[in-house]
Amino acid sequence: MAPELTCNYPDLKTLSAEGVKLLIFDLDGTLLDSMSVWHDVDVEFLGRYGYEVTPEYTDIVKRASIEDAARYTQEKYRIPLTWQEIVDTWESMVYEFYRSEVVLKEGAREYLDEAKKLGFKLCVTTALSKKNANASLEATGIKDLFDCVITLEDLDGNVNKGSPDIFLRATSYISAGGNVISPSQALVYDDVLQAIEGARSGGFKTCAVYDNIGCGGPGNWDSFAAGCDFSVFKF
């Protein structure tokens, strides 16, 4: 367990009073205690071809869509599979975990329940495949709490969460229902710096979420949290 670290906790009643209407959550490493499964998959998969996972590799693939991560892996290590075959292999390795083993981070369910009672709109924005995202939401019993679930698969073009596009899609979806919401009225929760930077570039409020893999552990937390409007060590 990480040491207790300082944070600027996003109190829901305060957020509501300040005009925030939409809360946008990442899944892996933010709501789900799941980042280790991807590391385990990386270790097993690269190990099959005689390679070891490096910090550089982990940093690159955790920020990318699964397709981009597969392309990078295929090119860097000359894996004798197409990038689509790599994606299919990874998906088969992790699906069972998301379907039956994944758990929420401590306090996440209670936080979401309170947000729903207070009238916030809730959305998921994730680099997970639609299949794995839905499996994890159903397994943890929180799918019905969300007004929309948006994955990178839903976006046209070759984009990742370093772009604000996925977060803007969330506001557009909610606004289309008649409740017009601007980025300044939405708060994005994520454990990865690139995603936070993407949200910030789109005018969103941001909340850093601690994860020892996602944000890189205690040594990186202070600088990560300092660059956000809010920060959560533990829900």
C-alpha positions in Angstrom: 0.0 0.0 0.0 1.2 3.5 -0.8 1.9 5.9 2.0 -0.8 8.4 2.8 -0.3 11.3 0.5 -1.8 14.8 0.4 -4.7 15.5 -1.9 -7.2 18.2 -2.8 -10.3 16.0 -2.5 -13.3 16.8 -4.8 -16.1 17.0 -2.3 -19.3 16.4 -4.3 -21.5 18.9 -2.5 -18.9 21.6 -3.1 -18.6 20.7 -6.7 -22.3 20.9 -7.2 -22.4 24.3 -5.5 -19.6 25.5 -7.9 -21.6 24.6 -11.0 -20.0 21.2 -11.9 -22.7 19.1 -13.6 -20.9 16.2 -15.2 -18.3 13.8 -13.8 -16.2 11.8 -16.3 -14.4 8.8 -15.1 -11.6 6.6 -16.5 -11.9 2.9 -15.7 -8.4 1.2 -15.4 -6.6 2.6 -12.4 -9.3 5.1 -11.6 -12.5 3.3 -10.7 -11.1 -0.2 -11.2 -8.2 -1.8 -9.3 -7.1 -3.3 -12.6 -3.8 -1.8 -13.8 -1.8 -4.8 -12.7 -3.7 -7.1 -15.1 -2.2 -5.2 -18.1 1.2 -5.4 -16.6 0.8 -9.1 -16.1 -0.4 -9.5 -19.7 2.6 -7.5 -20.9 5.0 -9.7 -18.9 3.5 -12.9 -20.2 3.1 -11.8 -23.8 6.6 -10.3 -24.3 8.1 -13.2 -22.3 6.8 -15.6 -25.0 9.1 -13.9 -27.5 12.1 -13.5 -25.1 11.6 -9.9 -24.1 11.2 -8.2 -20.7 8.8 -5.4 -19.9 10.7 -2.1 -19.3 9.4 1.1 -17.6 9.6 2.9 -21.0 7.4 0.3 -22.6 4.9 0.4 -19.8 4.7 4.2 -19.9 4.1 4.2 -23.7 1.5 1.5 -23.9 -0.6 2.6 -20.8 -1.2 6.0 -22.6 -2.2 4.5 -25.9 -5.3 2.9 -27.4 -5.0 -0.9 -27.5 -4.6 -0.7 -31.3 -1.7 1.8 -31.1 -0.1 -0.2 -28.3 -0.2 -3.3 -30.5 1.3 -1.4 -33.4 4.1 -0.1 -31.2 4.7 -3.6 -29.7 4.8 -5.2 -33.2 7.2 -2.7 -34.6 9.5 -2.4 -31.6 10.0 -6.1 -31.0 9.3 -7.5 -34.5 6.6 -9.7 -33.1 5.6 -12.3 -35.8 2.0 -11.3 -35.6 -0.1 -8.6 -37.2 -1.1 -5.8 -34.9 -4.7 -7.0 -35.0 -3.5 -10.5 -34.0 -1.7 -8.9 -31.0 -4.9 -7.1 -30.1 -6.9 -10.3 -30.3 -4.4 -12.1 -28.1 -4.4 -9.4 -25.5 -8.2 -9.2 -25.5 -8.5 -13.0 -24.9 -6.0 -12.8 -22.1 -7.8 -10.0 -20.2 -11.5 -10.6 -20.9 -11.9 -13.2 -18.3 -10.4 -10.9 -15.7 -12.8 -8.1 -16.5 -15.8 -10.5 -16.7 -15.3 -12.2 -13.4 -12.3 -11.0 -11.3 -12.1 -7.2 -11.5 -13.0 -5.1 -8.4 -13.6 -1.5 -7.7 -11.1 0.7 -5.9 -12.0 1.2 -2.2 -14.8 3.8 -1.8 -15.5 4.2 -5.5 -19.0 2.7 -5.4 -20.0 4.9 -2.5 -18.6 8.0 -4.3 -20.6 7.2 -7.4 -23.8 6.5 -5.5 -23.5 9.8 -3.7 -22.8 11.6 -7.0 -25.9 10.1 -8.6 -28.1 11.1 -5.6 -26.8 14.6 -5.9 -27.9 14.8 -9.5 -24.6 14.7 -11.3 -24.5 13.2 -14.8 -21.9 10.4 -14.9 -19.9 9.2 -17.9 -17.1 6.7 -18.6 -14.3 7.5 -21.0 -11.8 4.7 -21.4 -9.2 3.2 -23.7 -10.6 -0.2 -22.9 -12.4 -2.0 -25.7 -16.1 -1.7 -25.5 -16.3 -5.4 -24.7 -14.0 -5.2 -21.7 -15.5 -1.9 -20.5 -19.0 -3.3 -20.5 -17.8 -6.6 -18.9 -16.1 -4.7 -16.1 -19.1 -2.4 -15.4 -21.5 -5.3 -15.3 -19.1 -7.4 -13.1 -18.8 -4.6 -10.5 -22.5 -3.7 -10.7 -22.1 0.0 -11.6 -23.1 0.1 -15.3 -26.6 1.5 -14.6 -25.1 4.5 -12.7 -23.6 5.9 -16.0 -25.4 8.0 -18.5 -22.9 7.1 -21.2 -19.9 4.8 -21.8 -17.5 6.1 -24.4 -14.4 4.2 -25.6 -11.7 5.1 -28.1 -13.5 2.7 -30.4 -16.3 5.2 -30.6 -14.1 7.9 -32.1 -13.3 8.4 -35.7 -9.6 8.6 -36.6 -6.4 7.6 -34.8 -6.8 9.4 -31.5 -5.9 8.6 -27.9 -6.7 10.2 -24.5 -4.0 12.8 -25.0 -6.6 14.5 -27.2 -9.7 16.1 -25.7 -11.9 14.3 -28.3 -13.2 11.5 -26.0 -14.1 14.0 -23.2 -15.8 16.3 -25.7 -17.8 13.4 -26.9 -19.1 12.9 -23.4 -20.3 16.5 -23.1 -21.8 16.3 -26.5 -23.7 13.1 -25.6 -25.1 14.7 -22.4 -25.9 18.0 -24.1 -27.8 16.2 -26.8 -30.2 15.1 -24.2 -31.2 18.7 -23.5 -28.9 19.3 -20.5 -26.3 21.5 -22.2 -22.9 21.1 -20.5 -19.7 22.9 -21.3 -16.2 21.5 -20.5 -15.8 24.0 -17.7 -18.8 22.3 -16.0 -17.3 18.9 -16.2 -14.6 17.2 -14.1 -12.4 14.4 -15.5 -11.0 11.8 -13.2 -8.0 9.9 -14.5 -4.8 8.2 -13.2 -2.6 8.9 -16.3 -0.9 12.2 -17.0 -1.5 12.1 -20.7 -5.3 11.8 -20.3 -5.3 14.6 -17.7 -3.4 16.8 -20.2 -5.9 15.9 -22.9 -8.8 16.9 -20.8 -7.1 20.1 -19.7 -6.5 21.1 -23.3 -10.2 20.8 -23.9 -11.1 23.2 -21.1 -12.2 20.5 -18.6 -11.6 20.6 -14.9 -9.3 17.7 -13.9 -8.8 15.3 -10.9 -5.7 13.2 -10.5 -6.4 9.7 -9.1 -3.6 7.8 -7.4 -2.6 4.5 -8.8 0.9 3.0 -8.2 1.1 1.9 -11.9 -1.0 4.5 -13.6 0.5 7.7 -12.2 3.7 5.9 -11.4 3.7 5.6 -7.6 4.4 7.9 -4.7 7.5 9.5 -6.3 5.4 11.0 -9.1 2.3 11.8 -7.2 3.1 15.4 -6.0 3.8 16.7 -9.4 0.9 14.8 -11.0 -1.6 16.1 -8.4 -0.2 19.6 -8.4 -1.1 20.0 -12.1 -4.8 19.2 -11.5 -7.7 21.1 -10.0 -8.4 18.2 -7.6 -6.7 15.0 -6.5 -7.8 11.7 -5.0 -5.5 9.4 -3.1 -8.4 7.2 -2.1 -12.1 7.6 -2.7 
